[in-house]
């Protein structure tokens, strides 16, 4: 009997060990499937039932990292090190948490310690590599970070070339830098080691999406779901592929957006409907441009107890796009004042600026837009928004300066941008010229030079003369002719060119005719006072009157000729 009891107890011990070992595997599988709440529950239990296993603490901390709770992650990683002072994985985890917090010195120290303790274990290399890829801005990984990931992962590959998880991560790192050949090679090597690796199939599908090969992309997601029908990330990436497809092919747009939303619902159903999963859904709605649904979802998330502050970012973005400007301002102020400053990204300041301008807080808005550019100098478009706000507030010279900053900093500009700059400077000059302020300001002639430079650039770059630009340049040249009693006729060739352009196909509307009358009236004054040619002056003023019977200069000329008093 004692012998039988001993054997039973021994069997139960082995069964218990197997269950616990399997539970860690299940937790890791849940992490891969992005079922974070499920994984967290399992791992919290394991840190109690197997409190001496440092791996349990690491993977629990890793879930916190993925859920964007780095402080909680640090606490757990530190606990893992207290359990095992030589825990390479937990040192890697501390490094990742520091890296996310942009404390690169601490991150490097912990990464080095992790590698020193790793020995023949390739997993610390894997998670250091994954950590380098986490600090993406607007979905883009800094090349220096990606290269650091590639370097450490290749070191890990030398330690264990048969670590399939490492190969997939290395492929991801290459993919962020658009090194498709290297990425695909690593994904294929991972699948050779483990043909049932669903995440390698999904990663390959994402790679095809980068190449706008949507059919092959979907094929990979379907193959991943054959391997594991409950692998949620396949549906998530499929959904994002549908949205990108809709943006590239207008004919498919409606169907693909609908399909994408359906695929994302499947992803949500396969996860755990946690706050974190709903946050990812919010990410997707933002990507899909479904701001109406996003505002509803973000408003609901903001009311959840112990919710994620990031919901206010989505609430602000969506409320702005839905023209609910007061709600947008409240939400964005909540986000930027309460969130860790390291979590506030350039795009937040871009939206903050737009929201402030929409709420008539133009000065604050311009300051926020400038900050967005200072943090991310690829966002030169902010200068257009700054210029429009300044122009709307009649700060024309500053508007012109903002447009010129845009044309000098942006990668792609149009002639319309130069037109906007030139017009701003031109109106700034007129604003000074006709100012009723006391004392009256002296008009700044450099504004005319700036305007003329912008218009001249358009004339040289345009494939054919642009009539509105020719007219504006004529007006600028006329203002440059400052001695009205001894004009040089600087505007004459431009007004003549404008007449030639416009009379080839004359406008029929009164608004279109008035500038032609203006051009003829200028010529009339030129012939009358400069050339002393009454016949040509009469001819020009007659034309001016034909195009605009109310033209004051023509009326004054004919009044003088008839002996009638006129202005």
C-alpha positions in Angstrom: 0.0 0.0 0.0 2.8 2.4 0.9 4.5 1.6 -2.3 1.4 2.3 -4.3 0.9 5.6 -2.5 4.5 6.6 -3.2 4.1 5.9 -6.9 0.8 7.9 -7.0 2.4 10.9 -5.3 5.4 10.7 -7.7 3.1 10.5 -10.7 1.1 13.6 -9.5 4.4 15.5 -9.1 5.3 14.7 -12.7 1.8 15.6 -13.9 2.0 18.9 -11.9 5.4 19.7 -13.4 4.0 19.0 -16.9 1.0 21.2 -16.4 3.1 24.1 -15.2 5.6 23.7 -18.0 2.7 23.6 -20.5 1.1 26.7 -18.9 4.2 28.8 -19.6 4.1 27.5 -23.2 0.4 28.4 -23.3 1.1 31.8 -22.0 3.7 32.4 -24.7 1.3 31.2 -27.3 -1.3 33.6 -26.0 1.2 36.4 -26.3 1.9 35.5 -29.9 -1.9 35.5 -30.5 -2.1 38.9 -28.9 -4.4 37.6 -26.2 -2.7 39.7 -23.6 -5.2 39.5 -20.8 -5.2 35.7 -21.0 -1.5 35.6 -21.0 -1.2 38.0 -18.1 -3.6 35.9 -16.0 -1.6 32.7 -16.7 1.7 34.4 -15.9 0.5 36.0 -12.7 -0.5 32.6 -11.6 2.8 31.1 -12.5 4.7 33.8 -10.6 2.9 32.5 -7.5 3.0 28.7 -8.2 6.5 28.8 -9.6 7.9 31.8 -7.9 11.5 30.7 -8.3 11.3 30.7 -12.2 12.7 33.9 -13.6 11.2 33.3 -17.0 7.7 33.7 -15.6 8.5 37.2 -14.5 10.1 38.1 -17.8 7.1 37.1 -19.9 4.7 38.8 -17.5 6.9 42.0 -17.8 6.9 41.6 -21.6 3.1 41.6 -21.7 3.2 44.9 -19.8 5.7 46.2 -22.4 3.3 45.3 -25.2 0.4 46.9 -23.4 2.4 50.1 -23.0 2.9 49.9 -19.2 6.7 50.2 -18.9 6.7 51.1 -15.2 4.8 47.9 -14.3 7.2 46.0 -16.6 10.2 47.4 -14.7 8.8 46.2 -11.4 8.2 42.7 -12.7 11.6 42.4 -14.4 13.3 43.6 -11.2 11.5 40.9 -9.3 12.7 38.4 -11.8 16.3 39.4 -11.1 15.8 39.2 -7.4 14.7 35.6 -8.0 17.7 34.9 -10.2 20.5 37.4 -10.2 21.8 35.9 -13.5 18.5 36.2 -15.4 19.6 37.4 -18.8 16.0 37.7 -20.0 15.0 40.1 -17.2 18.0 42.3 -17.8 17.0 42.4 -21.4 13.5 43.4 -20.2 14.9 46.2 -18.1 16.8 47.4 -21.1 13.7 47.4 -23.3 11.7 49.3 -20.6 14.5 51.9 -20.4 14.7 52.1 -24.2 11.0 52.8 -24.5 11.5 55.6 -21.9 14.2 57.0 -24.2 16.9 56.3 -21.5 19.4 54.9 -23.9 22.3 54.8 -21.5 20.4 52.6 -19.0 19.1 50.5 -21.9 22.6 49.9 -23.2 23.9 48.9 -19.7 21.1 46.4 -19.2 21.4 45.0 -22.8 25.1 44.5 -22.3 24.5 42.7 -19.0 21.9 40.5 -20.6 24.3 39.5 -23.4 27.0 38.8 -20.9 24.7 36.4 -19.0 23.1 34.9 -22.1 25.6 32.2 -22.8 24.2 29.8 -25.4 20.6 31.1 -24.8 19.5 33.1 -27.9 16.3 34.4 -26.3 17.8 37.5 -24.7 19.1 38.5 -28.1 15.6 38.0 -29.6 13.9 40.3 -27.1 16.6 43.0 -27.2 16.1 43.0 -31.0 12.3 43.2 -30.5 12.8 46.1 -28.1 14.8 48.1 -30.6 11.8 47.9 -33.0 9.2 49.1 -30.4 10.0 52.8 -30.5 8.4 53.4 -33.8 7.1 56.9 -34.6 4.1 57.0 -37.0 4.8 53.4 -37.7 8.4 54.0 -38.8 11.4 52.7 -37.0 14.4 54.9 -36.8 17.2 53.4 -39.0 19.7 53.5 -36.2 17.4 51.5 -34.0 16.6 49.0 -36.8 20.3 48.6 -37.5 21.0 48.0 -33.7 18.3 45.3 -33.8 19.8 43.7 -36.9 23.2 43.7 -35.3 22.1 42.1 -32.0 19.9 39.6 -33.7 22.7 38.5 -36.0 24.8 37.9 -32.9 22.0 35.8 -31.5 21.8 33.9 -34.8 25.5 33.0 -34.4 24.7 31.6 -30.9 21.7 29.6 -32.2 21.0 29.6 -35.9 17.9 27.4 -35.4 15.9 29.8 -33.3 12.8 30.3 -35.5 11.5 33.2 -33.3 14.8 35.0 -33.8 14.7 34.6 -37.5 11.2 36.0 -37.8 12.3 39.0 -35.6 15.4 39.5 -37.8 13.2 39.5 -40.8 10.9 42.1 -39.2 14.0 44.3 -38.5 15.1 44.1 -42.2 11.5 44.8 -43.3 11.4 48.1 -41.4 14.2 49.3 -43.6 12.6 47.9 -46.8 15.3 45.3 -47.2 12.8 42.8 -48.7 15.3 40.2 -49.9 16.9 39.8 -46.4 13.5 39.9 -44.7 12.0 37.2 -46.9 15.1 35.0 -46.6 14.8 35.0 -42.8 11.0 34.3 -42.9 11.6 31.3 -45.2 14.4 30.0 -43.0 12.1 30.2 -40.0 9.4 28.2 -41.9 11.9 25.6 -42.9 12.7 25.1 -39.2 9.0 25.1 -38.2 6.4 24.9 -41.1 3.6 25.5 -38.6 4.9 28.9 -37.6 1.8 31.1 -38.2 3.5 34.3 -37.4 6.1 33.7 -40.1 3.3 33.4 -42.6 1.7 36.6 -41.4 5.1 38.4 -41.5 5.5 37.3 -45.1 2.1 38.6 -45.9 3.0 42.0 -44.4 6.1 42.0 -46.6 4.0 41.5 -49.7 1.7 44.3 -48.5 4.7 46.6 -48.4 5.3 45.8 -52.1 1.6 46.5 -52.8 1.1 42.8 -53.8 -2.2 42.4 -52.0 -3.3 39.1 -53.6 -0.1 37.3 -52.4 -0.4 39.1 -49.1 -3.9 37.8 -48.4 -2.7 34.3 -49.5 -0.2 34.3 -46.7 -2.8 35.4 -44.1 -5.1 32.6 -45.2 -2.2 30.0 -45.0 -1.5 31.3 -41.4 -5.2 30.7 -40.5 -5.0 27.2 -41.9 -2.1 26.5 -39.5 -4.0 28.1 -36.6 -7.7 29.2 -37.2 -7.5 31.2 -34.0 -4.4 33.2 -34.8 -5.8 36.7 -34.4 -2.8 38.7 -35.8 -3.5 37.2 -39.2 -7.0 38.9 -39.2 -5.5 42.1 -37.9 -2.8 42.3 -40.6 -5.4 41.2 -43.2 -7.6 44.1 -42.2 -4.8 46.6 -42.5 -3.9 45.2 -45.9 -7.6 45.7 -47.0 -7.4 49.3 -45.9 -4.1 49.9 -47.8 -5.6 48.2 -50.8 -8.6 50.5 -50.6 -6.4 53.6 -50.7 -4.4 52.3 -53.7 -7.3 51.2 -55.8 -10.3 53.5 -55.7 -12.5 50.9 -57.5 -12.0 48.5 -54.7 -12.2 51.1 -51.9 -15.7 50.5 -50.6 -15.5 46.7 -50.7 -12.1 46.6 -49.1 -12.9 49.0 -46.3 -16.0 46.9 -45.5 -13.9 43.7 -45.6 -11.2 45.2 -43.5 -13.6 46.2 -40.7 -15.0 42.6 -40.8 -11.6 41.1 -40.5 -10.8 43.4 -37.6 -13.9 42.4 -35.8 -12.8 38.8 -36.1 -9.4 39.8 -34.6 -11.2 41.5 -31.7 -13.4 38.4 -31.2 -10.3 36.2 -31.0 -8.5 38.3 -28.4 -10.1 39.2 -25.1 -12.0 42.5 -25.6 -9.7 44.0 -23.0 -9.0 47.8 -23.0 -5.7 47.0 -24.8 -7.5 45.1 -27.6 -10.0 47.9 -28.0 -7.1 50.3 -28.1 -5.7 48.4 -31.1 -9.2 48.6 -32.6 -9.0 52.4 -32.2 -5.6 52.3 -33.9 -7.2 50.5 -36.8 -10.1 52.9 -37.0 -7.7 55.8 -37.1 -5.7 54.1 -39.9 -9.0 53.4 -41.8 -10.1 57.0 -41.4 -13.4 55.9 -39.7 -13.5 58.9 -37.4 -17.2 58.7 -36.5 -16.8 55.2 -35.1 -13.5 56.1 -33.6 -15.0 59.0 -31.6 -17.7 56.7 -30.3 -15.2 54.0 -29.3 -12.8 56.5 -27.8 -15.5 58.2 -25.8 -16.5 54.8 -24.3 -12.9 53.9 -23.6 -12.3 57.2 -21.8 -15.0 56.2 -19.2 -13.5 52.8 -18.4 -12.1 52.5 -14.9 -8.3 52.2 -15.0 -8.4 53.0 -18.7 -5.5 54.0 -20.9 -4.8 57.7 -21.2 -4.1 57.3 -24.8 -7.8 57.1 -25.5 -7.8 60.9 -25.2 -5.5 61.1 -28.2 -8.0 59.2 -30.3 -10.9 61.2 -28.9 -9.1 64.4 -29.8 -8.2 63.3 -33.3 -11.6 61.9 -34.1 -13.5 64.9 -32.6 -11.4 67.3 -34.7 -12.1 65.3 -37.9 -15.8 65.3 -37.0 -15.7 69.1 -36.5 -16.5 68.7 -32.8 -13.8 71.2 -31.9 -14.6 71.9 -28.2 -14.6 68.2 -27.4 -11.4 67.8 -29.4 -9.7 70.6 -27.4 -10.8 69.2 -24.0 -9.5 65.7 -25.0 -6.2 66.9 -26.4 -5.5 69.1 -23.4 -6.1 66.1 -21.2 -3.7 64.0 -23.2 -0.8 66.4 -23.5 -1.0 67.5 -19.8 -1.5 64.2 -18.1 0.5 61.8 -20.4 4.1 61.1 -19.8 5.9 63.8 -22.0 7.8 61.0 -23.7 4.5 59.5 -24.9 3.5 62.7 -26.7 4.4 62.4 -30.4 4.8 65.1 -33.1 1.5 64.2 -34.6 -0.2 65.1 -31.3 1.2 68.6 -31.5 0.1 68.8 -35.1 -3.5 68.0 -34.1 -3.2 70.2 -31.1 -2.3 73.1 -33.3 -5.2 72.4 -35.7 -7.6 72.1 -32.8 -6.5 75.3 -31.2 -6.8 77.2 -34.5 -10.3 75.7 -35.0 -11.2 77.0 -31.5 -9.9 80.6 -32.4 -6.7 80.1 -30.4 -4.6 81.0 -33.4 -1.4 82.1 -31.6 -1.4 78.9 -29.5 -2.1 76.8 -32.5 0.7 78.3 -34.5 3.1 77.6 -31.6 1.9 74.0 -31.4 2.3 73.5 -35.2 5.8 74.9 -35.0 6.6 72.5 -32.2 5.3 69.6 -34.3 7.8 70.6 -37.0 10.7 71.0 -34.5 10.1 67.5 -33.3 9.8 66.0 -36.8 11.4 68.1 -39.5 9.8 65.9 -42.2 6.5 67.5 -41.4 7.1 70.6 -43.5 3.4 70.7 -44.4 2.7 72.4 -41.0 4.0 75.6 -42.5 1.1 75.7 -44.9 -1.3 75.4 -42.0 0.6 78.1 -40.1 0.5 80.3 -43.2 -3.2 79.9 -43.7 -3.9 80.8 -40.1 -1.7 83.9 -40.3 -3.4 84.9 -43.5 -6.8 84.5 -42.1 -5.8 86.8 -39.2 -4.5 89.4 -41.7 -0.9 88.8 -40.7 0.1 88.8 -44.4 3.8 89.3 -44.2 4.2 86.5 -41.7 2.0 84.3 -43.8 4.3 84.9 -46.8 7.3 84.0 -44.6 5.6 80.7 -43.6 4.8 79.8 -47.2 8.5 80.5 -48.1 9.6 78.3 -45.3 7.4 75.6 -46.7 8.8 75.8 -50.2 12.4 75.7 -49.0 11.8 72.8 -46.6 9.2 70.5 -48.2 10.2 67.7 -50.6 7.4 68.4 -53.0 6.0 71.9 -53.7 3.8 73.3 -56.4 3.8 76.6 -58.2 0.6 77.4 -56.3 2.7 77.5 -53.1 4.9 80.2 -54.6 1.7 82.0 -55.8 0.4 81.9 -52.2 3.7 83.4 -50.9 3.8 86.1 -53.5 0.2 87.1 -53.0 0.7 87.3 -49.2 3.6 89.7 -49.6 1.7 91.7 -52.2 -1.3 92.1 -49.9 1.0 92.9 -46.9 2.3 95.8 -48.9 -1.1 97.1 -49.8 -2.2 96.7 -46.2 0.6 99.1 -45.2 0.0 101.4 -48.1 -3.7 101.9 -47.4 -3.5 101.7 -43.6 -5.6 104.1 -41.6 -3.4 103.7 -38.5 -1.9 106.7 -36.9 0.9 107.3 -37.3 0.6 105.8 -40.8 3.3 103.2 -41.4 5.8 103.6 -44.3 5.2 100.8 -46.8 8.0 98.3 -46.8 9.2 98.1 -50.4 11.1 94.8 -49.7 7.6 93.2 -49.6 7.3 94.0 -53.3 10.7 92.5 -54.1 9.7 89.3 -52.3 6.3 89.2 -54.1 8.0 89.8 -57.4 10.6 87.1 -56.8 7.8 84.5 -56.1 5.8 85.5 -59.2 9.0 85.6 -61.3 9.8 82.0 -60.2 6.4 80.9 -61.4 6.8 82.6 -64.8 10.2 80.8 -65.3 8.9 77.4 -64.3 5.5 77.4 -65.9 5.2 75.8 -69.3 3.0 78.7 -70.5 2.2 82.2 -69.2 -0.2 82.2 -66.3 -2.6 85.2 -66.7 -3.3 85.8 -63.0 0.4 85.8 -62.2 1.1 88.2 -65.1 -1.6 90.5 -63.7 -0.2 90.3 -60.1 3.3 91.0 -61.4 2.0 94.1 -63.3 0.5 95.4 -60.1 3.7 94.8 -58.2 5.7 96.6 -60.9 3.3 99.5 -60.8 3.8 99.9 -57.1 7.6 99.8 -57.7 7.3 102.8 -60.0 7.2 105.1 -57.0 7.6 108.5 -58.7 4.0 109.0 -60.0 4.9 112.2 -61.7 7.7 110.6 -63.7 6.8 106.9 -64.1 9.1 104.6 -65.9 6.4 102.2 -67.2 7.7 99.2 -65.3 4.3 97.6 -65.4 3.7 98.3 -69.1 5.0 95.0 -70.6 3.1 92.9 -68.1 -0.2 94.7 -68.6 0.3 94.4 -72.4 1.0 90.7 -72.0 -2.1 90.3 -69.8 -4.3 92.0 -72.4 -2.8 89.7 -75.1 -3.6 86.6 -73.0 -7.1 87.6 -72.0 -8.4 89.1 -75.3 -7.5 85.9 -77.2 -10.6 84.4 -75.5 -12.3 87.3 -73.6 -14.3 86.5 -70.5 -18.0 87.2 -70.5 -18.5 87.8 -66.8 -18.2 91.3 -65.4 -15.7 90.1 -62.8 -13.4 88.7 -65.5 -13.6 91.9 -67.6 -12.6 94.4 -64.8 -8.8 93.4 -64.7 -8.6 93.8 -68.5 -10.1 97.3 -68.1 -7.5 97.9 -65.4 -4.7 97.0 -67.8 -6.0 99.3 -70.6 -6.5 102.1 -68.1 -2.8 101.8 -67.0 -1.7 102.0 -70.7 -4.0 105.0 -71.1 -2.3 106.8 -68.2 1.1 105.8 -69.5 0.4 107.3 -73.0 -1.3 110.4 -71.5 1.4 111.4 -69.1 4.6 109.6 -70.1 4.3 109.5 -73.9 2.0 112.6 -74.3 0.3 110.6 -77.0 -3.4 111.6 -76.8 -4.5 109.3 -79.6 -3.1 106.2 -78.0 -4.4 107.3 -74.6 -7.9 107.8 -76.0 -7.7 104.4 -77.7 -6.6 102.7 -74.4 -9.2 104.4 -72.3 -11.9 103.6 -74.8 -11.0 99.9 -74.5 -11.0 100.2 -70.7 -14.5 101.7 -70.9 -15.7 98.9 -73.2 -14.6 96.2 -70.7 -15.7 98.1 -67.6 -18.1 101.1 -68.1 -17.5 102.0 -64.4 -13.7 102.3 -64.7 -12.9 105.5 -62.8 -9.7 106.3 -64.7 -11.4 106.0 -68.1 -14.4 108.1 -66.8 -12.0 110.8 -65.5 -10.1 110.9 -68.9 -13.3 111.4 -71.0 -14.7 113.9 -68.5 -11.6 116.0 -68.9 -11.8 115.7 -72.7 -15.4 116.9 -72.8 -14.7 119.7 -70.3 -16.8 118.1 -67.6 -15.3 118.1 -64.1 -14.3 114.6 -63.1 -12.1 112.9 -60.6 
